[in-house]
Amino acid sequence: MIYMDNASTTWKKPPAVSDTVYRSLQEGAGNPGRGANAVSLGSSGILLRTRGLLMELFQAPQPENVIFKASVTDALNTLLLGLLKPGDHVISSVMEHNSVLRPLEHLKQKGIITYDLLGADEEGRILLQELPQLERPETRAVILSHVSNLTGTLQPIEKVREKLKNKDIFILADAAQSAGYLPVGLISHDLDAIAFTGHKGLLGPQGTGGFALSDRLNAAMEPVFTGGTGSDSLSLHQPMFLPDKFESGTQNVAGIAGLAEGIKYIKELSLDIIRTNHQRLTEVFLQELSTLPEITLHGPATSAGRVPNFSMTFATLNPSEAAFRLEQDFGIIVRSGYHCAPLAHKAMGTFETGSVRISFGHFTTETELIQLIQALRTLCEVQHGRLP
Ligand SMILES: Cc1ncc(COP(=O)(O)O)c(C=O)c1O
């Protein structure tokens, strides 16, 4: 099997990820922060060390400013619901995943907020120049994905604050498709929060994710979920210190232990090497795609300003048929459909059809790429009746 659906969830993972998940379940993962017994303290140590790794990765002020959640969806909901108050206005973009669009629409339908969306150009790059027209006195937050999950387009989120008249507006980034592929930091990108998911570029298990947040944003937020934290147990009130303010309930210790191994792997390899490898594969792929007129690429046509995540349509094959043939005839796993980004499809002109999304991961090889190109070439020839 050749796995090319890494934008959905990465596979393969470094062996240390699954070994560590297995070992922590086998050898006993206590309940972190609940009691002072050895296994509980051992689990607290796992959370603290993983927070430390994420703090460095995302330039958070302290390990406690990294909050664990079950996914980036969970993280984005916590950020939006915890921050936004009646009357607030939010700016986002048409390139967002439903994990941003649906919470915004939900809050709008309940009469709590209003929002406006930046448009995008034909490569899926958001139109930042529209920002000043959309900003209002009641604008409280801008929320944008760092990389589009549909087109792989890298968005200029580090330039958002300079375009805002009110510099105090909170800027939140959905780094689901960039964390583990490209650098993204609270300081370097001038952000108030970075939401991440563990199971994509960070190479961890599913069921892990969270967000890193600035102290300024923390001071403006309310907890969304309340419950047991293992701290201040005699009080009926949610603790207001980090990370407990946003982390009620028992954490996914085994998953977080595995996530730490994914992050260590990325750090050891380095984001620079990951990027260089991906750019090399992307250049070969884009060059070959340009010789196949039956395939239309929807997104950046060069390796710059993108990650190796490609959305495409075929002249005479619908996306689900193409994905089915790639799997059945060539053992290549890709994704077809709408990729949870309806407005991005509208912007890219694929709202009626959906698309095939092919996404490389950290372990994609040149041999696999050659097989993919061969398979696409054969599919296009069959479409044109040149093969039996
Ligand atoms: C940009 C973006 N945001 C959010 C999500 C949601 O991720 P999860 O299902 O891990 O919460 C995805 C997943 O595809 C994504 O690509």
The ligand as an SDF file (V2000), in Angstrom:
LIG
                    3D

 16 16  0  0  0  0  0  0  0  0999 V2000
   -6.9400   22.9170    8.6770 C   0  0  0  0  0  0  0  0  0  0  0  0
   -7.6220   21.8820    9.5320 C   0  0  0  0  0  0  0  0  0  0  0  0
   -8.2570   22.2670   10.6510 N   0  0  0  0  0  0  0  0  0  0  0  0
   -8.8730   21.3940   11.4440 C   0  0  0  0  0  0  0  0  0  0  0  0
   -8.8770   20.0360   11.1670 C   0  0  0  0  0  0  0  0  0  0  0  0
   -9.5590   19.0900   12.1070 C   0  0  0  0  0  0  0  0  0  0  0  0
   -8.6380   18.1780   12.6470 O   0  0  0  0  0  0  0  0  0  0  0  0
   -9.0820   17.1480   13.7710 P   0  0  0  0  0  0  0  0  0  0  0  0
  -10.0640   16.2400   13.0980 O   0  0  0  0  0  0  0  0  0  0  0  0
   -7.8230   16.4530   14.1670 O   0  0  0  0  0  0  0  0  0  0  0  0
   -9.7030   17.9000   14.8700 O   0  0  0  0  0  0  0  0  0  0  0  0
   -8.2210   19.5770   10.0350 C   0  0  0  0  0  0  0  0  0  0  0  0
   -8.2570   18.1410    9.6810 C   0  0  0  0  0  0  0  0  0  0  0  0
   -8.3140   17.7360    8.5630 O   0  0  0  0  0  0  0  0  0  0  0  0
   -7.5890   20.5250    9.2020 C   0  0  0  0  0  0  0  0  0  0  0  0
   -6.9540   20.1310    8.0860 O   0  0  0  0  0  0  0  0  0  0  0  0
  1  2  1  0
  2  3  1  0
  2 15  2  0
  3  4  2  0
  4  5  1  0
  5  6  1  0
  5 12  2  0
  6  7  1  0
  7  8  1  0
  8  9  2  0
  8 10  1  0
  8 11  1  0
 12 13  1  0
 12 15  1  0
 13 14  2  0
 15 16  1  0
M  END
$$$$
